[in-house]
Amino acid sequence: MDTLVGTLYGVVALWAEIGAQMGRYPLVLVLGAVGLVFSLVVLAWFALASILLRSLGPWPWRAHLAGLLLLLGATAMVHLDARIARSTGLVKQLGFDALMEAIRSEGDRFAVSRQNHLQLIDAAATRARIAGLFPRCDLEVVALDQAVEFAYLRVREPPYCMVYAAVIDLTDPSISIEITDAMGDKTLTSAFAAERDCIVAINGEAGVSPALDAPLGRYTGAWVSDGVAVLRDEVSRRPFLAFDRQNRARYMPGGEPATDTGPEMHNALWGRGTALRDGALAVNEKERWMRINPRTLMGIDARGERLVLLVVDGRQPNYSLGLELDDAASVLLAFGASDGIWCDQGGSSTMALGLLGGIVNQPSDGFERPVYAHFGIARTEPQASSSGGVSGSQPEQREQSGQSGQPGDR
């Protein structure tokens, strides 16, 4: 039964993914058609077996043939399940390769001046740091902006894994930190990124379940947007990252006051737990937190001048299973973080890129999940190109009134 269910899931996942990648068919039609065809195949198999059994005389012959048919059917299911899993991974990989090609071609249009561009991700050094974890992996770095670099890490051996990272230079005076400014309805990270003209954005908090009306429950903490506290706990029960008016960052452990919205905490967003502390892996006592999962993490360097955003795809065999928490924290460390938190994870884990107009990763649900809070990096003024002009790929400069920090004025 497990094999049958796994095969059915594999068939549905494969064709759903093909339909999504091709962008031709509504997902509900693809799922309905695949389910119908698969049901007809199963019914035909049992009908054939029934006819063969009835044609035999003595019961012992029927029992032998029934056992043989079941063995052949189970063997066929196992082989089909393996082929479907490999095909699903291949389709997902083809989809990612197409996205990366779009990122490379669009990134070239930014015309970032290499004389003035500060390298944020040293690919060779990063690869060396993670060599112990992933001996066989690909790492590619693309500049999205003068202050933002994107990288993907693809692990090419079991357990397969896809990791997406963005490193941001917080000292660049023309970037802005964008955080959802109200506890309203859940929305998509890609929609938040488009609304705020984000270069990169990730999910924050989804609540206690994927349901649209799921409350935050006990997972409450520091949530400040442009100097306005969205959540006002007297004491944050969760660690968080705080950013002052100049975007300099600091890590705050759980148990710290969360209502101070002064200059030192102009923006803040909490996580569910600590991933890194002072350059070392944090101790997380709950075993369920440590298991292999899709992940979303945020980290900062020791000076509070570099921000690392990390998203890991998971729960997708032959493409990306996910990472244990310690391994994800180690990757965060390899990209230059000293302190870090892990945010809501699982089906909520999402990274959106402005130049794609959508998400770059492949969530485990098969589609993007809406969440309560989002975190993004935007540019407050157009980026100058190497020729002294303005890159048309960058967001237009926000009006000054849009930075006042009052809810609803953006």
C-alpha positions in Angstrom: 0.0 0.0 0.0 2.9 2.4 0.8 4.4 1.7 -2.6 1.0 2.3 -4.3 0.4 5.6 -2.5 4.0 6.6 -3.2 3.6 5.9 -6.9 0.4 7.8 -7.1 2.0 10.7 -5.4 5.0 10.5 -7.7 2.8 10.5 -10.8 0.7 13.4 -9.6 3.8 15.3 -8.6 5.6 14.7 -11.9 2.7 15.9 -14.1 1.9 18.8 -11.8 5.5 19.9 -12.0 5.5 19.5 -15.7 2.3 21.6 -16.0 3.7 24.2 -13.7 7.0 24.5 -15.5 5.3 24.7 -18.9 2.8 27.2 -17.7 0.2 25.9 -20.1 -2.3 24.0 -18.0 -4.2 24.9 -14.9 -2.9 22.8 -12.0 -6.4 21.5 -11.1 -6.8 20.1 -14.7 -3.4 18.4 -14.6 -4.1 16.8 -11.2 -7.6 15.7 -12.3 -6.4 14.1 -15.5 -3.5 12.3 -13.9 -5.7 11.0 -11.1 -8.3 9.7 -13.6 -5.8 8.0 -15.8 -4.0 6.4 -12.9 -7.4 5.1 -11.5 -8.3 3.6 -14.8 -5.0 1.8 -15.0 -5.4 0.3 -11.5 -9.0 -0.8 -12.3 -7.9 -2.4 -15.5 -5.1 -4.3 -13.7 -7.5 -5.7 -11.1 -10.1 -6.5 -13.8 -7.5 -8.5 -15.8 -6.4 -10.4 -12.7 -10.0 -11.2 -11.8 -10.7 -12.6 -15.3 -7.6 -14.8 -15.2 -8.4 -16.1 -11.8 -12.0 -17.1 -12.8 -10.8 -19.0 -15.8 -8.8 -21.4 -13.6 -10.3 -24.4 -12.0 -8.9 -25.6 -8.6 -8.4 -23.0 -5.9 -4.6 -23.7 -5.4 -3.9 -22.6 -9.0 -5.9 -19.4 -8.4 -3.9 -18.7 -5.2 -0.5 -19.3 -7.0 -1.5 -17.0 -9.9 -2.9 -14.4 -7.6 0.4 -14.3 -5.7 2.3 -14.1 -9.0 0.1 -11.2 -10.2 0.6 -9.3 -6.9 4.3 -9.8 -7.1 4.5 -8.6 -10.7 2.3 -5.6 -9.8 4.4 -4.7 -6.8 7.6 -5.0 -8.8 6.2 -2.8 -11.6 5.1 -0.2 -9.0 8.5 -0.1 -7.4 10.3 0.4 -10.7 7.7 3.0 -11.8 8.0 4.8 -8.5 11.8 5.0 -8.9 11.5 6.2 -12.5 8.9 8.8 -11.5 11.1 10.1 -8.7 14.1 10.5 -11.0 11.9 12.2 -13.6 10.4 14.6 -11.1 13.9 15.5 -9.9 15.0 16.1 -13.5 12.0 18.3 -14.3 12.6 20.4 -11.2 16.3 20.7 -12.1 15.4 21.8 -15.6 13.1 24.4 -14.2 15.9 25.7 -11.9 18.4 25.8 -14.7 16.0 27.9 -16.7 15.6 30.3 -13.8 19.4 30.6 -13.3 19.8 31.5 -17.0 17.2 34.2 -16.5 19.1 35.5 -13.4 22.4 35.6 -15.3 21.0 37.4 -18.3 19.0 39.9 -16.2 21.9 40.4 -13.9 24.1 41.5 -16.8 21.7 44.3 -17.5 22.5 46.0 -14.2 25.9 47.1 -15.5 27.4 47.1 -12.1 30.7 48.9 -12.1 33.3 46.3 -11.1 35.7 49.1 -10.1 33.3 50.2 -7.4 31.7 46.8 -6.7 32.6 45.2 -3.4 32.7 41.4 -3.5 30.3 40.1 -0.9 30.6 36.3 -1.6 34.0 34.8 -2.2 33.0 31.6 -4.0 36.3 29.8 -3.5 36.4 30.5 0.2 32.8 29.6 0.7 33.2 26.3 -1.2 36.3 25.5 0.9 34.3 26.1 4.1 31.5 23.7 3.2 33.8 21.1 1.6 33.5 18.9 4.8 29.7 18.9 4.6 29.2 18.6 0.8 32.3 17.3 -1.1 30.4 17.3 -4.4 28.5 20.5 -4.9 28.1 23.4 -7.3 28.3 27.0 -6.2 27.6 30.0 -8.4 27.5 33.7 -7.5 25.6 36.4 -9.4 25.5 40.1 -8.5 21.9 41.3 -8.3 22.8 44.8 -7.3 25.8 46.8 -6.2 24.9 45.9 -2.6 23.4 42.4 -3.1 24.8 39.2 -4.3 22.9 36.0 -4.9 24.3 32.4 -4.8 23.0 29.0 -5.2 24.5 25.8 -3.7 23.5 22.5 -5.4 24.6 19.3 -3.7 25.0 16.7 -6.3 25.0 13.5 -4.2 22.5 12.0 -1.8 20.9 13.6 0.1 20.4 16.0 -2.8 19.9 19.6 -1.7 19.3 23.1 -3.2 20.3 26.1 -1.1 19.8 29.8 -2.1 21.6 32.6 -0.4 21.7 36.4 -0.6 24.4 38.5 1.0 23.7 42.2 1.5 26.1 45.1 2.2 24.3 46.9 5.0 26.7 49.8 4.8 25.4 50.9 1.4 23.4 54.1 2.3 20.9 53.7 -0.6 19.4 50.4 0.4 16.4 50.0 2.7 15.1 47.2 4.9 11.5 46.3 4.2 9.4 44.5 6.8 5.6 43.9 6.7 4.2 46.8 8.7 0.9 45.4 10.0 -0.5 42.2 11.5 -3.0 41.7 8.7 -4.0 38.9 6.4 -1.4 36.5 5.2 0.1 37.4 1.8 2.6 35.9 -0.6 6.3 36.8 -0.3 6.4 37.4 -4.0 3.6 39.9 -3.7 5.3 41.6 -0.9 8.5 41.8 -2.9 6.7 43.3 -5.9 4.8 45.8 -3.7 8.0 47.0 -2.0 10.3 46.8 -5.1 12.5 44.4 -3.3 15.8 43.1 -4.8 15.4 40.1 -2.6 12.8 39.0 0.0 12.1 36.0 2.2 9.3 34.7 4.4 9.0 35.7 8.0 6.3 34.0 10.2 3.4 31.9 9.0 1.6 31.2 12.3 0.9 27.9 13.9 -0.4 26.2 10.8 -0.7 26.8 7.0 -4.3 27.9 7.4 -5.0 31.4 6.2 -6.5 32.3 9.6 -4.0 30.5 11.8 -2.9 32.7 14.7 0.7 33.2 15.7 0.0 31.4 19.0 2.9 31.2 21.4 5.4 32.2 18.6 5.4 35.9 19.3 8.3 38.3 19.6 9.9 41.5 18.3 8.4 42.8 15.1 9.2 46.4 14.3 8.8 48.1 10.9 10.2 51.6 10.3 10.2 52.4 14.0 6.6 51.2 14.6 6.2 48.1 16.7 3.8 45.6 15.1 4.0 43.2 18.1 4.5 44.7 21.5 5.6 41.9 23.9 7.1 43.2 27.1 9.8 40.6 26.7 10.5 38.8 23.5 10.4 35.1 24.0 12.3 34.5 20.7 15.6 35.7 19.4 15.5 38.5 16.8 17.6 40.6 14.5 17.4 44.4 15.0 18.5 47.1 12.6 19.1 50.8 13.5 18.4 53.8 11.3 21.6 53.2 9.4 20.8 49.5 8.9 23.5 48.3 11.2 22.4 45.0 12.6 22.7 43.2 15.9 21.5 39.9 17.2 19.2 39.9 20.3 18.6 36.7 22.3 15.3 35.7 23.7 14.3 37.3 26.9 15.3 40.8 25.7 12.8 43.8 25.8 10.9 43.9 22.5 9.1 47.3 22.8 12.1 49.6 22.5 11.5 51.1 19.1 14.2 53.7 19.4 17.1 54.4 17.0 18.8 51.1 17.8 15.7 49.1 16.8 14.3 50.9 13.8 13.5 47.5 12.2 13.3 44.1 13.8 12.1 40.6 13.0 12.1 37.6 15.2 12.9 34.0 14.5 11.8 30.7 16.2 15.3 29.9 17.4 19.0 30.7 17.3 21.1 29.0 14.6 24.5 30.7 15.3 25.9 32.6 18.2 29.3 34.3 18.1 30.5 32.1 15.2 29.5 28.8 16.8 26.5 26.5 16.2 23.7 27.1 18.8 22.4 24.4 21.0 18.8 23.5 20.1 17.3 21.1 22.6 14.2 20.0 20.7 14.9 17.1 18.4 12.1 17.9 16.0 13.8 21.3 15.3 17.0 19.4 14.2 15.4 17.1 11.5 15.9 17.5 7.8 13.5 20.1 6.6 13.2 23.0 4.2 14.7 26.0 6.0 14.7 29.8 6.2 17.5 31.5 8.1 18.9 35.0 8.6 22.4 35.9 9.8 24.7 38.8 10.3 28.5 39.1 10.5 30.3 40.1 13.7 30.3 43.8 12.8 26.7 44.0 11.9 27.5 45.2 8.4 26.7 42.1 6.3 23.3 40.3 6.2 22.9 36.7 5.0 19.5 35.4 3.9 19.3 31.6 3.4 16.5 29.4 2.0 16.8 25.6 1.6 14.4 23.6 -0.5 13.2 20.3 1.0 10.9 17.3 1.0 11.5 16.7 -2.7 13.3 13.4 -3.4 15.9 13.3 -6.1 15.9 17.1 -6.1 16.3 18.5 -2.6 15.5 16.8 0.7 16.4 19.7 2.9 19.0 20.1 5.7 19.3 19.4 9.4 19.4 22.6 11.4 23.1 22.3 12.3 24.0 21.8 8.6 21.9 24.8 7.6 23.6 26.8 10.3 27.0 25.7 9.0 26.1 26.9 5.5 25.0 30.2 7.0 28.4 30.4 8.8 30.2 29.6 5.5 28.5 32.6 3.8 30.0 34.9 6.5 27.4 35.0 9.3 28.5 35.1 12.9 25.1 35.2 14.6 21.9 33.9 13.1 18.3 32.9 13.6 16.0 30.4 11.9 12.6 31.6 10.9 9.4 29.8 10.0 10.3 26.8 7.8 8.8 23.9 5.9 6.3 24.8 3.2 6.6 28.5 4.1 10.3 28.7 3.1 10.5 31.1 0.2 13.0 33.5 -1.5 11.7 36.0 -4.1 14.0 37.9 -6.4 12.9 41.2 -7.9 14.5 40.6 -11.3 12.5 37.4 -11.7 9.2 39.0 -10.6 8.6 35.9 -8.4 10.3 33.2 -6.3 13.5 31.4 -7.2 13.1 28.4 -5.0 10.6 25.5 -5.2 8.5 25.3 -2.0 7.7 21.8 -0.7 4.0 22.4 -1.0 4.4 22.7 -4.8 3.3 26.3 -4.6 4.1 29.4 -2.6 2.5 29.6 0.8 1.1 32.9 2.2 2.6 34.1 5.5 2.0 37.0 8.0 5.4 38.6 7.9 8.1 39.2 5.2 11.6 40.6 5.1 13.1 42.3 2.1 15.9 44.5 0.8 15.1 47.3 -1.6 16.9 50.3 -3.0 15.8 53.8 -2.1 17.4 55.3 -5.3 18.3 54.0 -8.8 21.6 52.4 -9.1 24.2 54.1 -11.2 25.7 52.1 -14.0 29.4 52.0 -14.9 28.7 54.5 -17.7 27.4 57.0 -15.2 23.8 56.5 -16.2 21.0 54.8 -14.3 20.1 51.2 -14.6 16.5 50.8 -15.7 16.3 47.4 -14.0 16.4 49.0 -10.5 13.3 50.3 -8.6 12.5 54.0 -9.0 13.4 56.2 -6.0 10.7 56.1 -3.3 9.1 59.4 -2.3 10.2 60.7 1.0 6.7 60.3 2.4 7.0 56.6 1.9 9.7 56.4 4.5 7.9 58.0 7.4 7.3 54.6 9.0 3.6 55.0 9.5 1.5 52.0 8.7 -0.4 52.3 5.4 1.6 55.3 4.0 3.6 53.1 1.6 
